[in-house]
Amino acid sequence: MARINDVGGTQGFGAIDTTDDPEPFHADWEARVVGLFNALRAQGIFNLDEFRDTIETIPPAEYLTMSYYERWFTAITTLLERKGVIEPGELGEPDA
């Protein structure tokens, strides 16, 4: 069964924007999410496969409305909650 992230060949998503964007982050919180990801993975809190799987299991209606780094933040918080590192809702939402 295909997951929402696997939309190859699906119609209705419009053209892909191939414009070069020299900025890796568009808000400070995005860079912090990447830093958090790197630190937690380096500590062995989760691995890349767990992280990817968690992103791919975000409900489709939510997945399609999230930005790239919102998906990362959601996956990180989900994994931390699932592993008992934090309490549900402890990290809140990223500041845009």
N, C-alpha and C positions, 0 to 999 in steps of 0.2 A: 504494500500500500504506500503510495507516494505521500510525502509530508508536504506541508505548505511551502517549505523552502525550495522544493523541487518543482519549479513551475516551467521548466524548459519546454518549449513548444506550445504552451498554453496561450490561448488568444485572450485579448482584452486588457493586457497590462500596459499597452502603449509602447512607444519607442524607448530604447535604452539611451540614456544621456551619456554620451561619450566625451563630453567636454572635459578637458584637462582641468583639474582643480589642484593648485599647488599647496593648498592648506590641508594637512592631515586631520585637523580638528577644527570644528566651527564654533565650539564653546569650550570653556575651561573644564567643565565637568566631563567632557568626552575624554580628555587626556588623563584625568584622574581615574576614570573607569579602566582605561588601559593599564595604568600603573597598578591599580588594585588587582586586576587580572594577573599581571606578571608576578606580583608579590605572592598572591595566594597559590598560584600554580607552582612557583619556586619552592614554597613551603610544603607542597604535596597535599594541600587541602582538596584539590581536585585535579584531574588531568584533562588534557585537551579533548579526548573522546567524550568524557562526561559533559564538558562544557558545550561541545558541538551538539550532542544529543539533547541537552536541555534547551538550547536555542530552537532546535528543530521540533520540539514538542510544545512550544508556545502555541496556544489556541490560534487557529487561522485568523479570526476576526481581530485579535490583538496584534499578531505578527504583522499583518498588512498595514496597520496604522502606526507601527513603531519605526523609529529611525534605526540605523545600523547599531549605534552605541546604546540606544535604549534596549535593544535586544540583548546586548552584552550585559548591561546592568541587571536586567531581569533574570538572565541566566545565572549570574553571579549570586544575586540575592536568593534565588531559588535553591541553588546548591548549598549556600551557607545555612539556610534555614533547614533544608533536608538533612544536613549533616550535624545539626544541633550547635553550630558555631554561633549563630545569632538567633534571636527570637523573631517570629514572624512580624514583619513591618518595622523592625528595628532600624533599618537603613533608610526608610522613607523613599522618596522619589528624588531623582537627580534634579539639580537646579539648572534650568535652561539658560 
